[in-house]
Amino acid sequence: MSRMLEVKGADERSPVAVVSGRMTGEDRRRQILEVAMTLFSQRGFRGTTTKEIAQAAGVSEAMVFRHFANKGELYAAILDQKACHTSMMEGICTGLTDVMGRGDDAEVFAGIGLGILQHHEEDLDFIRLLLYSALEGHEFFQMFWERNVCRVADFMSGYIQQRQQDGAFRRIDPLIVAQ
């Protein structure tokens, strides 16, 4: 038994599946994470309360705290789940190894850019959540940055360094170019 709930944001409404009835603990946790991500992406960490999350999920606030010790732990779980499950950066880089081997620089850089854009287009709530966390100076944005963005920069700097050795690129700090 599920119904759609409209969670109102500042400028939009996002449907969130709310399941009534008994759920497994893991299903309930996943539902709370989904609802919380929608609300955090619309209002930011500071602008969202655990009471609002519970209400939107159709559970008591105590149920939210049964799964997450506090709002910060809930926020961290969302970012951790997304950062681990997306491994989008690694997927993009791995998909380009063949092109990199051919030294097709234009296709390599276009592939990185398009891959990142496509990923963000598929998960708008997450990109909004990341932007809010960056704007709020939240520590979890740094976690995402280090797990994903820095990995791509390191990966690309290795490619750039190789292309410099091949004589295709001018000598400049490869990490700066990658960033």
Backbone torsions as a table, in degrees:
resi	resn	phi	psi	omega
1	MET	NA	106.7	177.5
2	SER	-130.7	155.4	176.0
3	ARG	-137.2	159.4	178.7
4	MET	-95.1	135.2	178.2
5	LEU	-116.0	134.1	177.4
6	GLU	-92.9	120.1	177.8
7	VAL	-98.2	117.5	-175.7
8	LYS	-81.6	129.5	174.6
9	GLY	-106.2	-172.1	-179.2
10	ALA	-63.7	-36.1	-174.7
11	ASP	-138.2	12.0	-177.0
12	GLU	-158.8	169.2	174.3
13	ARG	-122.5	134.6	179.7
14	SER	-122.4	125.3	177.1
15	PRO	-72.2	137.3	177.9
16	VAL	-129.2	129.0	179.8
17	ALA	-71.3	126.4	176.2
18	VAL	-119.5	123.5	-177.2
19	VAL	-101.6	126.6	175.8
20	SER	-98.5	152.9	-177.8
21	GLY	100.5	-172.7	-176.3
22	ARG	-78.8	139.4	177.3
23	MET	-132.5	157.7	172.4
24	THR	-69.3	159.4	179.7
25	GLY	-58.0	-40.6	-179.1
26	GLU	-68.0	-39.8	177.4
27	ASP	-64.3	-41.2	178.7
28	ARG	-64.6	-42.6	178.6
29	ARG	-60.0	-45.0	179.7
30	ARG	-62.8	-40.1	178.8
31	GLN	-64.1	-44.3	178.8
32	ILE	-62.1	-42.1	177.3
33	LEU	-59.6	-44.6	-178.6
34	GLU	-63.3	-46.4	179.7
35	VAL	-64.5	-44.3	-179.4
36	ALA	-62.4	-41.0	179.6
37	MET	-62.1	-41.7	178.4
38	THR	-61.3	-46.9	-179.0
39	LEU	-67.3	-44.5	177.7
40	PHE	-60.7	-36.9	-178.6
41	SER	-71.5	-22.2	179.8
42	GLN	-93.1	-31.9	-172.1
43	ARG	-123.4	-7.1	-176.8
44	GLY	81.8	172.5	-179.4
45	PHE	-66.6	-49.2	-177.5
46	ARG	-68.6	-28.6	-176.5
47	GLY	-87.9	4.4	-178.1
48	THR	-122.2	133.4	177.9
49	THR	-106.0	158.4	176.6
50	THR	-66.9	-28.6	177.1
51	LYS	-64.1	-42.7	177.8
52	GLU	-65.5	-39.2	178.5
53	ILE	-62.7	-47.3	179.9
54	ALA	-60.5	-45.9	-179.2
55	GLN	-61.5	-45.2	-179.6
56	ALA	-66.4	-30.5	179.7
57	ALA	-84.6	-10.1	179.9
58	GLY	75.2	30.3	178.7
59	VAL	-130.9	171.3	176.6
60	SER	-79.0	158.5	176.4
61	GLU	-62.6	-32.7	177.4
62	ALA	-61.2	-34.9	178.7
63	MET	-66.3	-37.8	176.7
64	VAL	-61.4	-45.3	-178.4
65	PHE	-72.8	-17.8	174.7
66	ARG	-68.6	-34.2	-178.7
67	HIS	-92.5	-27.5	-176.5
68	PHE	-138.4	128.5	-175.3
69	ALA	-61.2	-33.6	-179.3
70	ASN	-160.3	176.9	-177.4
71	LYS	-63.4	-36.9	178.8
72	GLY	-62.7	-39.8	178.2
73	GLU	-66.9	-37.4	177.2
74	LEU	-63.6	-45.8	179.4
75	TYR	-62.5	-43.6	179.0
76	ALA	-62.7	-38.7	179.7
77	ALA	-63.8	-38.5	178.4
78	ILE	-64.1	-50.7	-178.9
79	LEU	-64.3	-39.3	179.7
80	ASP	-65.5	-45.0	179.0
81	GLN	-61.0	-45.5	-178.9
82	LYS	-68.5	-43.4	-178.9
83	ALA	-64.2	-38.6	-179.1
84	CYS	-77.6	-43.2	-174.6
85	HIS	-76.8	-30.4	-177.4
86	THR	-73.6	-43.6	-171.0
87	SER	27.3	37.0	-175.8
88	MET	-60.5	-40.1	-177.5
89	MET	-64.2	-43.8	179.7
90	GLU	-64.3	-39.6	178.8
91	GLY	-62.8	-42.3	179.4
92	ILE	-63.9	-47.2	-178.2
93	CYS	-64.6	-43.9	179.8
94	THR	-61.5	-38.5	179.8
95	GLY	-67.1	-13.6	-177.4
96	LEU	-102.4	-0.1	-175.6
97	THR	-60.5	-37.6	179.0
98	ASP	-64.0	-45.6	179.8
99	VAL	-64.5	-39.4	179.4
100	MET	-63.9	-39.6	178.8
101	GLY	-61.0	-30.6	177.8
102	ARG	-82.1	-11.4	-179.5
103	GLY	72.2	27.5	178.7
104	ASP	-85.7	83.3	-173.0
105	ASP	-58.2	-44.7	-178.9
106	ALA	-60.0	-42.4	-179.1
107	GLU	-70.6	-33.2	178.1
108	VAL	-63.8	-52.5	-177.4
109	PHE	-67.9	-38.1	176.3
110	ALA	-64.9	-40.3	179.8
111	GLY	-62.8	-41.6	177.5
112	ILE	-62.4	-51.6	-178.1
113	GLY	-61.3	-47.5	-179.6
114	LEU	-66.0	-38.1	178.5
115	GLY	-61.9	-43.8	179.1
116	ILE	-65.9	-45.4	179.3
117	LEU	-61.6	-43.9	179.5
118	GLN	-63.1	-41.5	179.3
119	HIS	-61.5	-46.1	-178.6
120	HIS	-67.7	-32.7	177.8
121	GLU	-66.2	-33.5	-179.6
122	GLU	-76.3	-19.9	-175.9
123	ASP	-136.6	69.3	-176.5
124	LEU	-63.0	-37.0	179.2
125	ASP	-60.5	-40.7	-178.0
126	PHE	-68.3	-41.4	179.8
127	ILE	-65.5	-38.0	176.1
128	ARG	-63.9	-40.7	177.8
129	LEU	-60.9	-44.3	177.9
130	LEU	-62.9	-42.9	179.3
131	LEU	-62.6	-43.6	176.7
132	TYR	-60.3	-45.5	-177.9
133	SER	-64.5	-34.3	176.6
134	ALA	-68.2	-45.1	-179.4
135	LEU	-65.5	-33.5	179.7
136	GLU	-83.8	-2.8	-178.8
137	GLY	66.6	30.3	-176.7
138	HIS	-74.6	139.0	-177.3
139	GLU	-61.2	-23.8	-176.5
140	PHE	-74.3	-22.2	174.2
141	PHE	-64.3	-40.1	178.2
142	GLN	-60.5	-38.9	178.3
143	MET	-61.1	-46.5	178.8
144	PHE	-63.1	-43.4	-178.9
145	TRP	-57.0	-48.6	-177.5
146	GLU	-67.9	-38.2	-177.2
147	ARG	-74.8	-28.5	-172.4
148	ASN	-119.6	-59.9	-173.1
149	VAL	-65.5	-43.2	180.0
150	CYS	-64.6	-34.1	178.4
151	ARG	-64.4	-41.5	178.8
152	VAL	-66.8	-42.1	179.2
153	ALA	-60.7	-43.1	177.8
154	ASP	-63.7	-43.7	179.5
155	PHE	-60.6	-48.0	-178.3
156	MET	-69.1	-34.6	179.4
157	SER	-65.7	-33.3	175.0
158	GLY	-63.7	-41.6	178.1
159	TYR	-65.3	-44.8	-179.1
160	ILE	-63.2	-42.1	178.8
161	GLN	-61.2	-42.1	178.0
162	GLN	-63.0	-42.0	-179.5
163	ARG	-68.5	-30.5	174.7
164	GLN	-67.0	-41.7	178.3
165	GLN	-65.0	-31.2	177.2
166	ASP	-75.8	-10.8	-178.6
167	GLY	86.3	8.0	-178.5
168	ALA	-82.1	-28.1	-178.9
169	PHE	-121.4	150.5	174.3
170	ARG	-69.1	158.3	178.6
171	ARG	-75.4	119.1	173.7
172	ILE	-158.8	156.5	-178.3
173	ASP	-55.3	114.5	-176.3
174	PRO	-60.3	-33.1	-179.8
175	LEU	-68.2	-37.5	176.8
176	ILE	-64.8	-42.9	178.5
177	VAL	-62.5	-45.2	-178.4
178	ALA	-62.4	-38.9	-179.6
179	GLN	-70.4	NA	NA
